[in-house]
Amino acid sequence: MTYSRVIGTGSYLPEKVLTNHDLENMVDTSDEWIRSRTGIVQRHIAAANETASDLALHASREAMKAAGVTAGEIDLIIVATTTPDMIFPSTACILQDKLGVRGCPAFDVQAVCSGFIYALATADMFIRSGRCRGALVVGTEIYSRILDWNDRSTCVLFGDGAGAVVLTKSARPGILSSHLHADGSHKNILSAPGNICDGKIQGRPFVMMEGNTVFKFAVKVLEEAVLEAVAENNLQISDIDWLIPHQANIRIIISTAKKLGLPMEKVVVTLDRHGNTSAASIPLALDTALRDGRIRPGQHVLLEGVGGGFTWGAVLIRW
């Protein structure tokens, strides 16, 4: 049987760090308020000349270096992003050119904070079907450009960054299963509803969110996605060695872990340092946990995410 395995990860965070104390000088908020309600201490902000593909390029090079692969060994590129470089071409095609990869499929996936889960599942299906042997999957975001910095309910939550993984074909189990869902009836709960018409922005092109509604929905569906993945693979919650959730809010993460009966010692949290980096948050956390030695061969690692749309899902991996 053919599987796909993650053989390398990489990440990139912009140089500029914006702390909660910095935000105290920008908007009516406080470090204590942000920490207690979100768990965030700081976030990274992209430079004016940086694009989503630039962040993706740094993360991709790190992942390819860790995997020991060259541009010629990549035959699929999928980029998950809500903040593309431009309307078109896709950020994946721009990244492909910057990497010097030629001829392979390259496309973007837009599932907001679940984007990396969707992209990873898609790449896994390409490899399992025999359509490719080596895939580069990236989550990259510059949310600082779609925030209203006068709206303290949203501007304190998000940051910029990128994370990437390299997948390869393998006879040994790696990705065991993926579980993707969406419900467009919740489209207005979390959105950035602006659009361009006749060269002008119409609507409000900033992140808008009904915080309490998002919280309740996220905890519910994240628990369901984890249970779905565990059941399909005939495992128990206790068999999960590491849970790597989308890094949105520490209260969502703690509540989800509690409902699952999973100790926080088994949950990877980078939210305090990165903020919510949307599609980049899961690969950033995965790279962190791999590089610090927490994730070891043979362990079960469960990735899960939920985002605007609403979209949600999980990917279960045996390392």
TORKOL-4160 file (C-alpha; in steps of 0.2 Angstrom, whole numbers, padded with zeros to 4 digits, m for minus):
319
<pt num="1" X="0000" Y="0000" Z="0000"/>
<pt num="2" X="0006" Y="0018" Z="m0004"/>
<pt num="3" X="0007" Y="0031" Z="0009"/>
<pt num="4" X="0014" Y="0049" Z="0011"/>
<pt num="5" X="0026" Y="0053" Z="0024"/>
<pt num="6" X="0032" Y="0070" Z="0030"/>
<pt num="7" X="0051" Y="0070" Z="0028"/>
<pt num="8" X="0055" Y="0088" Z="0032"/>
<pt num="9" X="0048" Y="0103" Z="0040"/>
<pt num="10" X="0052" Y="0122" Z="0040"/>
<pt num="11" X="0046" Y="0138" Z="0046"/>
<pt num="12" X="0049" Y="0157" Z="0044"/>
<pt num="13" X="0044" Y="0172" Z="0055"/>
<pt num="14" X="0046" Y="0190" Z="0050"/>
<pt num="15" X="0059" Y="0200" Z="0060"/>
<pt num="16" X="0048" Y="0213" Z="0067"/>
<pt num="17" X="0040" Y="0207" Z="0084"/>
<pt num="18" X="0024" Y="0216" Z="0090"/>
<pt num="19" X="0021" Y="0213" Z="0109"/>
<pt num="20" X="0006" Y="0216" Z="0119"/>
<pt num="21" X="0014" Y="0231" Z="0127"/>
<pt num="22" X="0017" Y="0238" Z="0110"/>
<pt num="23" X="m0002" Y="0236" Z="0106"/>
<pt num="24" X="m0006" Y="0246" Z="0122"/>
<pt num="25" X="0001" Y="0261" Z="0113"/>
<pt num="26" X="m0009" Y="0258" Z="0098"/>
<pt num="27" X="m0027" Y="0253" Z="0104"/>
<pt num="28" X="m0037" Y="0253" Z="0120"/>
<pt num="29" X="m0031" Y="0236" Z="0127"/>
<pt num="30" X="m0018" Y="0229" Z="0139"/>
<pt num="31" X="m0006" Y="0215" Z="0141"/>
<pt num="32" X="m0016" Y="0207" Z="0155"/>
<pt num="33" X="m0032" Y="0208" Z="0145"/>
<pt num="34" X="m0024" Y="0200" Z="0129"/>
<pt num="35" X="m0015" Y="0186" Z="0139"/>
<pt num="36" X="m0030" Y="0182" Z="0150"/>
<pt num="37" X="m0042" Y="0180" Z="0135"/>
<pt num="38" X="m0031" Y="0174" Z="0122"/>
<pt num="39" X="m0014" Y="0167" Z="0128"/>
<pt num="40" X="m0005" Y="0178" Z="0116"/>
<pt num="41" X="0011" Y="0188" Z="0122"/>
<pt num="42" X="0018" Y="0193" Z="0105"/>
<pt num="43" X="0016" Y="0191" Z="0086"/>
<pt num="44" X="0027" Y="0194" Z="0071"/>
<pt num="45" X="0023" Y="0207" Z="0058"/>
<pt num="46" X="0029" Y="0206" Z="0040"/>
<pt num="47" X="0040" Y="0220" Z="0033"/>
<pt num="48" X="0032" Y="0232" Z="0020"/>
<pt num="49" X="0041" Y="0223" Z="0006"/>
<pt num="50" X="0038" Y="0206" Z="0011"/>
<pt num="51" X="0024" Y="0195" Z="0002"/>
<pt num="52" X="0016" Y="0179" Z="0007"/>
<pt num="53" X="0027" Y="0170" Z="m0006"/>
<pt num="54" X="0042" Y="0178" Z="0002"/>
<pt num="55" X="0038" Y="0170" Z="0019"/>
<pt num="56" X="0033" Y="0154" Z="0010"/>
<pt num="57" X="0050" Y="0154" Z="0001"/>
<pt num="58" X="0060" Y="0154" Z="0017"/>
<pt num="59" X="0050" Y="0141" Z="0025"/>
<pt num="60" X="0050" Y="0130" Z="0010"/>
<pt num="61" X="0069" Y="0131" Z="0009"/>
<pt num="62" X="0071" Y="0126" Z="0027"/>
<pt num="63" X="0059" Y="0111" Z="0024"/>
<pt num="64" X="0068" Y="0105" Z="0008"/>
<pt num="65" X="0084" Y="0106" Z="0017"/>
<pt num="66" X="0078" Y="0096" Z="0032"/>
<pt num="67" X="0071" Y="0083" Z="0019"/>
<pt num="68" X="0087" Y="0083" Z="0009"/>
<pt num="69" X="0078" Y="0086" Z="m0007"/>
<pt num="70" X="0081" Y="0097" Z="m0022"/>
<pt num="71" X="0069" Y="0107" Z="m0033"/>
<pt num="72" X="0070" Y="0093" Z="m0046"/>
<pt num="73" X="0062" Y="0081" Z="m0033"/>
<pt num="74" X="0047" Y="0092" Z="m0030"/>
<pt num="75" X="0032" Y="0087" Z="m0042"/>
<pt num="76" X="0018" Y="0096" Z="m0033"/>
<pt num="77" X="0016" Y="0112" Z="m0024"/>
<pt num="78" X="0001" Y="0117" Z="m0013"/>
<pt num="79" X="0000" Y="0134" Z="m0004"/>
<pt num="80" X="m0013" Y="0137" Z="0009"/>
<pt num="81" X="m0016" Y="0156" Z="0011"/>
<pt num="82" X="m0030" Y="0168" Z="0014"/>
<pt num="83" X="m0018" Y="0183" Z="0010"/>
<pt num="84" X="m0011" Y="0179" Z="m0007"/>
<pt num="85" X="0002" Y="0190" Z="m0016"/>
<pt num="86" X="m0011" Y="0196" Z="m0028"/>
<pt num="87" X="m0028" Y="0191" Z="m0036"/>
<pt num="88" X="m0018" Y="0180" Z="m0048"/>
<pt num="89" X="m0007" Y="0171" Z="m0052"/>
<pt num="90" X="m0008" Y="0160" Z="m0037"/>
<pt num="91" X="0005" Y="0162" Z="m0023"/>
<pt num="92" X="0010" Y="0144" Z="m0027"/>
<pt num="93" X="0015" Y="0148" Z="m0045"/>
<pt num="94" X="0025" Y="0163" Z="m0038"/>
<pt num="95" X="0033" Y="0152" Z="m0025"/>
<pt num="96" X="0037" Y="0139" Z="m0038"/>
<pt num="97" X="0046" Y="0151" Z="m0049"/>
<pt num="98" X="0056" Y="0158" Z="m0034"/>
<pt num="99" X="0061" Y="0140" Z="m0029"/>
<pt num="100" X="0066" Y="0136" Z="m0047"/>
<pt num="101" X="0054" Y="0121" Z="m0048"/>
<pt num="102" X="0048" Y="0119" Z="m0066"/>
<pt num="103" X="0033" Y="0110" Z="m0074"/>
<pt num="104" X="0024" Y="0102" Z="m0059"/>
<pt num="105" X="0006" Y="0107" Z="m0053"/>
<pt num="106" X="0006" Y="0122" Z="m0042"/>
<pt num="107" X="m0010" Y="0129" Z="m0034"/>
<pt num="108" X="m0017" Y="0138" Z="m0019"/>
<pt num="109" X="m0030" Y="0132" Z="m0006"/>
<pt num="110" X="m0041" Y="0144" Z="0002"/>
<pt num="111" X="m0049" Y="0137" Z="0018"/>
<pt num="112" X="m0043" Y="0150" Z="0030"/>
<pt num="113" X="m0037" Y="0143" Z="0046"/>
<pt num="114" X="m0040" Y="0125" Z="0041"/>
<pt num="115" X="m0031" Y="0129" Z="0025"/>
<pt num="116" X="m0015" Y="0119" Z="0029"/>
<pt num="117" X="m0026" Y="0104" Z="0034"/>
<pt num="118" X="m0035" Y="0104" Z="0017"/>
<pt num="119" X="m0019" Y="0106" Z="0008"/>
<pt num="120" X="m0010" Y="0092" Z="0017"/>
<pt num="121" X="m0025" Y="0081" Z="0014"/>
<pt num="122" X="m0025" Y="0085" Z="m0004"/>
<pt num="123" X="m0006" Y="0082" Z="m0006"/>
<pt num="124" X="m0008" Y="0065" Z="0003"/>
<pt num="125" X="m0022" Y="0060" Z="m0010"/>
<pt num="126" X="m0010" Y="0065" Z="m0025"/>
<pt num="127" X="0004" Y="0054" Z="m0018"/>
<pt num="128" X="m0008" Y="0039" Z="m0013"/>
<pt num="129" X="m0015" Y="0039" Z="m0031"/>
<pt num="130" X="0002" Y="0039" Z="m0039"/>
<pt num="131" X="0000" Y="0056" Z="m0047"/>
<pt num="132" X="0016" Y="0062" Z="m0038"/>
<pt num="133" X="0031" Y="0057" Z="m0028"/>
<pt num="134" X="0036" Y="0072" Z="m0018"/>
<pt num="135" X="0025" Y="0087" Z="m0013"/>
<pt num="136" X="0028" Y="0103" Z="m0005"/>
<pt num="137" X="0014" Y="0110" Z="0006"/>
<pt num="138" X="0015" Y="0127" Z="0013"/>
<pt num="139" X="0004" Y="0138" Z="0025"/>
<pt num="140" X="0009" Y="0156" Z="0023"/>
<pt num="141" X="m0001" Y="0172" Z="0029"/>
<pt num="142" X="0001" Y="0191" Z="0031"/>
<pt num="143" X="m0014" Y="0194" Z="0042"/>
<pt num="144" X="m0007" Y="0211" Z="0048"/>
<pt num="145" X="m0013" Y="0218" Z="0031"/>
<pt num="146" X="m0031" Y="0213" Z="0033"/>
<pt num="147" X="m0033" Y="0219" Z="0051"/>
<pt num="148" X="m0042" Y="0235" Z="0057"/>
<pt num="149" X="m0029" Y="0241" Z="0069"/>
<pt num="150" X="m0042" Y="0251" Z="0078"/>
<pt num="151" X="m0053" Y="0236" Z="0082"/>
<pt num="152" X="m0046" Y="0228" Z="0098"/>
<pt num="153" X="m0057" Y="0213" Z="0097"/>
<pt num="154" X="m0047" Y="0207" Z="0081"/>
<pt num="155" X="m0030" Y="0216" Z="0079"/>
<pt num="156" X="m0023" Y="0208" Z="0095"/>
<pt num="157" X="m0026" Y="0191" Z="0089"/>
<pt num="158" X="m0016" Y="0188" Z="0073"/>
<pt num="159" X="0002" Y="0188" Z="0067"/>
<pt num="160" X="0012" Y="0184" Z="0051"/>
<pt num="161" X="0022" Y="0169" Z="0047"/>
<pt num="162" X="0024" Y="0153" Z="0036"/>
<pt num="163" X="0027" Y="0134" Z="0039"/>
<pt num="164" X="0031" Y="0121" Z="0026"/>
<pt num="165" X="0032" Y="0102" Z="0025"/>
<pt num="166" X="0039" Y="0090" Z="0012"/>
<pt num="167" X="0029" Y="0074" Z="0009"/>
<pt num="168" X="0036" Y="0059" Z="0000"/>
<pt num="169" X="0029" Y="0042" Z="m0007"/>
<pt num="170" X="0032" Y="0028" Z="0005"/>
<pt num="171" X="0027" Y="0010" Z="0009"/>
<pt num="172" X="0028" Y="0014" Z="0027"/>
<pt num="173" X="0013" Y="0022" Z="0035"/>
<pt num="174" X="0014" Y="0041" Z="0038"/>
<pt num="175" X="m0002" Y="0050" Z="0035"/>
<pt num="176" X="m0015" Y="0038" Z="0041"/>
<pt num="177" X="m0031" Y="0047" Z="0037"/>
<pt num="178" X="m0038" Y="0065" Z="0034"/>
<pt num="179" X="m0055" Y="0072" Z="0038"/>
<pt num="180" X="m0062" Y="0088" Z="0030"/>
<pt num="181" X="m0078" Y="0097" Z="0033"/>
<pt num="182" X="m0086" Y="0113" Z="0029"/>
<pt num="183" X="m0103" Y="0122" Z="0032"/>
<pt num="184" X="m0106" Y="0138" Z="0022"/>
<pt num="185" X="m0121" Y="0143" Z="0032"/>
<pt num="186" X="m0109" Y="0150" Z="0045"/>
<pt num="187" X="m0100" Y="0161" Z="0032"/>
<pt num="188" X="m0104" Y="0177" Z="0041"/>
<pt num="189" X="m0097" Y="0172" Z="0058"/>
<pt num="190" X="m0079" Y="0175" Z="0053"/>
<pt num="191" X="m0075" Y="0184" Z="0037"/>
<pt num="192" X="m0066" Y="0198" Z="0028"/>
<pt num="193" X="m0080" Y="0202" Z="0017"/>
<pt num="194" X="m0072" Y="0216" Z="0006"/>
<pt num="195" X="m0070" Y="0213" Z="m0013"/>
<pt num="196" X="m0064" Y="0223" Z="m0028"/>
<pt num="197" X="m0075" Y="0230" Z="m0042"/>
<pt num="198" X="m0070" Y="0242" Z="m0055"/>
<pt num="199" X="m0053" Y="0244" Z="m0046"/>
<pt num="200" X="m0061" Y="0250" Z="m0030"/>
<pt num="201" X="m0063" Y="0240" Z="m0014"/>
<pt num="202" X="m0081" Y="0237" Z="m0010"/>
<pt num="203" X="m0087" Y="0231" Z="0008"/>
<pt num="204" X="m0076" Y="0230" Z="0023"/>
<pt num="205" X="m0059" Y="0221" Z="0018"/>
<pt num="206" X="m0054" Y="0218" Z="0037"/>
<pt num="207" X="m0056" Y="0203" Z="0048"/>
<pt num="208" X="m0073" Y="0203" Z="0056"/>
<pt num="209" X="m0078" Y="0190" Z="0070"/>
<pt num="210" X="m0092" Y="0185" Z="0082"/>
<pt num="211" X="m0080" Y="0179" Z="0095"/>
<pt num="212" X="m0092" Y="0169" Z="0107"/>
<pt num="213" X="m0100" Y="0161" Z="0092"/>
<pt num="214" X="m0083" Y="0156" Z="0085"/>
<pt num="215" X="m0077" Y="0149" Z="0101"/>
<pt num="216" X="m0092" Y="0138" Z="0104"/>
<pt num="217" X="m0092" Y="0131" Z="0086"/>
<pt num="218" X="m0073" Y="0128" Z="0086"/>
<pt num="219" X="m0073" Y="0118" Z="0102"/>
<pt num="220" X="m0088" Y="0107" Z="0096"/>
<pt num="221" X="m0081" Y="0103" Z="0078"/>
<pt num="222" X="m0063" Y="0101" Z="0084"/>
<pt num="223" X="m0068" Y="0088" Z="0096"/>
<pt num="224" X="m0079" Y="0079" Z="0083"/>
<pt num="225" X="m0064" Y="0079" Z="0070"/>
<pt num="226" X="m0052" Y="0071" Z="0083"/>
<pt num="227" X="m0065" Y="0058" Z="0088"/>
<pt num="228" X="m0068" Y="0054" Z="0069"/>
<pt num="229" X="m0049" Y="0052" Z="0066"/>
<pt num="230" X="m0046" Y="0041" Z="0081"/>
<pt num="231" X="m0062" Y="0030" Z="0077"/>
<pt num="232" X="m0057" Y="0027" Z="0059"/>
<pt num="233" X="m0040" Y="0021" Z="0064"/>
<pt num="234" X="m0046" Y="0010" Z="0078"/>
<pt num="235" X="m0037" Y="0020" Z="0091"/>
<pt num="236" X="m0041" Y="0028" Z="0108"/>
<pt num="237" X="m0038" Y="0046" Z="0113"/>
<pt num="238" X="m0024" Y="0039" Z="0125"/>
<pt num="239" X="m0015" Y="0033" Z="0109"/>
<pt num="240" X="m0013" Y="0051" Z="0103"/>
<pt num="241" X="0005" Y="0057" Z="0108"/>
<pt num="242" X="0004" Y="0074" Z="0102"/>
<pt num="243" X="m0011" Y="0086" Z="0097"/>
<pt num="244" X="m0006" Y="0100" Z="0086"/>
<pt num="245" X="m0021" Y="0112" Z="0085"/>
<pt num="246" X="m0024" Y="0128" Z="0075"/>
<pt num="247" X="m0017" Y="0141" Z="0086"/>
<pt num="248" X="m0031" Y="0153" Z="0088"/>
<pt num="249" X="m0035" Y="0155" Z="0106"/>
<pt num="250" X="m0028" Y="0147" Z="0122"/>
<pt num="251" X="m0046" Y="0145" Z="0129"/>
<pt num="252" X="m0051" Y="0135" Z="0113"/>
<pt num="253" X="m0036" Y="0124" Z="0114"/>
<pt num="254" X="m0038" Y="0121" Z="0133"/>
<pt num="255" X="m0057" Y="0117" Z="0131"/>
<pt num="256" X="m0054" Y="0105" Z="0117"/>
<pt num="257" X="m0041" Y="0096" Z="0126"/>
<pt num="258" X="m0052" Y="0095" Z="0141"/>
<pt num="259" X="m0067" Y="0088" Z="0132"/>
<pt num="260" X="m0056" Y="0075" Z="0124"/>
<pt num="261" X="m0048" Y="0070" Z="0141"/>
<pt num="262" X="m0031" Y="0074" Z="0134"/>
<pt num="263" X="m0018" Y="0082" Z="0146"/>
<pt num="264" X="m0011" Y="0099" Z="0140"/>
<pt num="265" X="0006" Y="0091" Z="0142"/>
<pt num="266" X="0002" Y="0082" Z="0125"/>
<pt num="267" X="m0003" Y="0098" Z="0116"/>
<pt num="268" X="0009" Y="0108" Z="0106"/>
<pt num="269" X="0006" Y="0127" Z="0110"/>
<pt num="270" X="0015" Y="0141" Z="0100"/>
<pt num="271" X="0001" Y="0154" Z="0101"/>
<pt num="272" X="0010" Y="0164" Z="0115"/>
<pt num="273" X="0024" Y="0168" Z="0103"/>
<pt num="274" X="0016" Y="0168" Z="0086"/>
<pt num="275" X="m0002" Y="0174" Z="0088"/>
<pt num="276" X="m0015" Y="0167" Z="0076"/>
<pt num="277" X="m0006" Y="0165" Z="0060"/>
<pt num="278" X="m0021" Y="0156" Z="0051"/>
<pt num="279" X="m0015" Y="0143" Z="0038"/>
<pt num="280" X="0003" Y="0145" Z="0044"/>
<pt num="281" X="m0001" Y="0141" Z="0063"/>
<pt num="282" X="m0001" Y="0122" Z="0062"/>
<pt num="283" X="0015" Y="0119" Z="0051"/>
<pt num="284" X="0024" Y="0132" Z="0062"/>
<pt num="285" X="0019" Y="0122" Z="0078"/>
<pt num="286" X="0023" Y="0106" Z="0069"/>
<pt num="287" X="0041" Y="0112" Z="0065"/>
<pt num="288" X="0044" Y="0119" Z="0082"/>
<pt num="289" X="0039" Y="0102" Z="0090"/>
<pt num="290" X="0050" Y="0092" Z="0078"/>
<pt num="291" X="0065" Y="0103" Z="0080"/>
<pt num="292" X="0064" Y="0103" Z="0099"/>
<pt num="293" X="0064" Y="0084" Z="0099"/>
<pt num="294" X="0046" Y="0082" Z="0106"/>
<pt num="295" X="0040" Y="0072" Z="0092"/>
<pt num="296" X="0048" Y="0055" Z="0090"/>
<pt num="297" X="0047" Y="0040" Z="0077"/>
<pt num="298" X="0032" Y="0029" Z="0080"/>
<pt num="299" X="0022" Y="0042" Z="0089"/>
<pt num="300" X="0004" Y="0047" Z="0083"/>
<pt num="301" X="0002" Y="0066" Z="0079"/>
<pt num="302" X="m0015" Y="0073" Z="0076"/>
<pt num="303" X="m0016" Y="0090" Z="0067"/>
<pt num="304" X="m0033" Y="0099" Z="0068"/>
<pt num="305" X="m0040" Y="0116" Z="0062"/>
<pt num="306" X="m0055" Y="0126" Z="0061"/>
<pt num="307" X="m0057" Y="0142" Z="0051"/>
<pt num="308" X="m0069" Y="0154" Z="0042"/>
<pt num="309" X="m0082" Y="0146" Z="0030"/>
<pt num="310" X="m0084" Y="0137" Z="0042"/>
<pt num="311" X="m0071" Y="0124" Z="0037"/>
<pt num="312" X="m0063" Y="0111" Z="0049"/>
<pt num="313" X="m0054" Y="0095" Z="0049"/>
<pt num="314" X="m0040" Y="0084" Z="0055"/>
<pt num="315" X="m0025" Y="0074" Z="0049"/>
<pt num="316" X="m0018" Y="0059" Z="0059"/>
<pt num="317" X="0000" Y="0055" Z="0056"/>
<pt num="318" X="0011" Y="0040" Z="0063"/>
<pt num="319" X="0028" Y="0048" Z="0064"/>
